[in-house]
Amino acid sequence: MNLSKTYTVHFLLLSVLLIIFLLLNISLGSVSIPLKEIFNSLFGNPVAKDSWETIIINYRLPKAITAMLVGSGLAISGLLMQTLFRNPLAGPFVLGISSGASLGVALLILGSSVFGGFFLVAIYSNWALAIAASAGSFLVLSAVIIAANRVRNTMSILIIGLMFGSLTSAVISVLAFFSEAEQIQQYLFWSFGSLGNLTWAELSVFGIIYLVGILGTFSVIKPLNSFLLGENYAKSLGINIKKSRNIILLITSILTGVITAFSGPIAFVGLAVPHIAKMIFSTSNHKVLLPAVALIGAIILLICDSIAQLPTSEFTLPINAITSLFGAPVVIWLLIRKKKIYV
């Protein structure tokens, strides 16, 4: 079997797995819904119980779509960062974009104790958290882009991003010190991450911004492949290093920012999925890896969300806890088995 056929088989298997886990995700929960009724609901046929149709259309389907968007977006962002910085430990949050989003939410929730007034009222707005997180992400993004144009060394950008993360964490700690226990608890719940809070209107906005980021990745496939052999090699191919670097940073920031704004900070996926994809496909070609990590990321987050729902139980575990508990041992096992890490 030649290489292209091998890739085709892998993508077909991943696509089938994505459909299977999507249906399972919609089926499982505090109320178990038969797969036949899910198909009836999705294709406009009568459903045995009206409550089942309400659960599927208004809650579980938006949540499953959110899981796929978040999983694929974080995985692609992680791949971009690992390639740009040539660092296997880089993830979508190394630029401090997620920290900026966290700061925006902290100012909204925890800042009500310090500033009161508008902040206190805005907490109860459906869009308030997303807008606050987006504003925080944009501020950090602007600072990172400015810094990127002033330094030549790519690793300096990585350090600057980490410093922004430390700075925002310090500000959040100060706000938490002056906040009430109830507000700290509300911020803590947001930091756990959540996939089930979006309405169709919010999901539409999320999807449009996500699509902009995904379309941007097609323009950087060649620069990404050239960066694997270093910036000097990329220059020899006629790649504009500064322009390509800024586009990659912008794409990552758009994806990470919108995901954190609507779903909170979700760990593990962006760091681990690129390694899993490289092990499965045995390639560093981003023309193959970009769709591969998108599929694997979506599948993994659907699985984690299905586990987090605690089927037949009314409780839902924090998605952040499940992604780490489920994913970290898998990655450790893969790395030990392969005895090699792919950069």
Phi, psi and omega in degrees: 000126181282173188296317182296322177293323177299314178299319180299316178298315179301315182293323177295317178297317179296322179295319178295316178298321179299316180295318181298311183287335173295314179294320178296320180298320179288327183286321188274152178157196179297330174244120180277127183245128180299147181300325179301318181290330176295315178298319178301316181294316183292330182258013173079014178271160180300141179252144185303322181233135178297325181296325178296317181295320177298316180297316183293308188285319186267343184232301191285322179293313175301322181293320179294319177296319177300317179300318180293317179295315181295313181299313181291320181296316179294321180295317179295317179299318178297318178298316180299317182290320179295325178285314182299315184268355182051047184225116182293347180263000178285145179223182183293344185260005184291339181281353182085006181296315178297322178296323177296319177297318178298321178295318178300316179292321179297319178297324180288312185277305184282332182292344179296332177289325184272316187259330178064204173054242185302318182299320182294320179288320187293337181303327186270005176276139181298325184266354189300313182296317180296318180293317179297316179295320179296319179297317178296319178297318182296320180297314179293320177303313180301317180295320180293318180297318177299315180295322182297329180278351181256347180242149180265329184277124180298325180296332177297325178295320178300315180295319179298318178299317178296323179293321176298321177299317179295320181296314180293324177298322179295317179296319179297321178298319179295316178298319180297326181298326183263008185260162176281158182300322181296320180289321177298319179296320179296318178294321180297318178297321177297321183291344177290339184085146180206141180249352190252018185256002187267135170277172178296326179295314179294322179295326178296315178297315177304312184296321180295314180294320177301316182297322177300315179296318181294316179299327179294334182293333180295334182278350185242014180298313180296312176301322180298315179297323181287328180295339181299332181256013175102160183291327179296319177295319179299319178297322181295339178270001179086016179283132173281102188299310184296315181296314180297318180297317180295321179295316179298317178297320181294316179299313180299319181294319179298311182294310182295319182297312183290325178294314179293324181297318185263338185235354184084174180283120181245120188274171170078312191303309183294331180280318191269322187301318178303323178293319179297317180296319181293326178289322181289315186266346179052048179210158174245009180285118185289343174296331177267319187291323183300309176292331181294311181294328178297314180294313182295318178300317179296317180297313183297319182287329173296318178297312181298320179292323178297321177292319183296334181289346183048073183314139183071002178246152179277354182268151176231125180281155176299130183298327179300319181294319182290318181300321180283316181295321182278321189273320184302312178298326179296315181294318178300316180297317180298317182292321178293320182292318182278335181057029180204140176250134183267133178248000000 
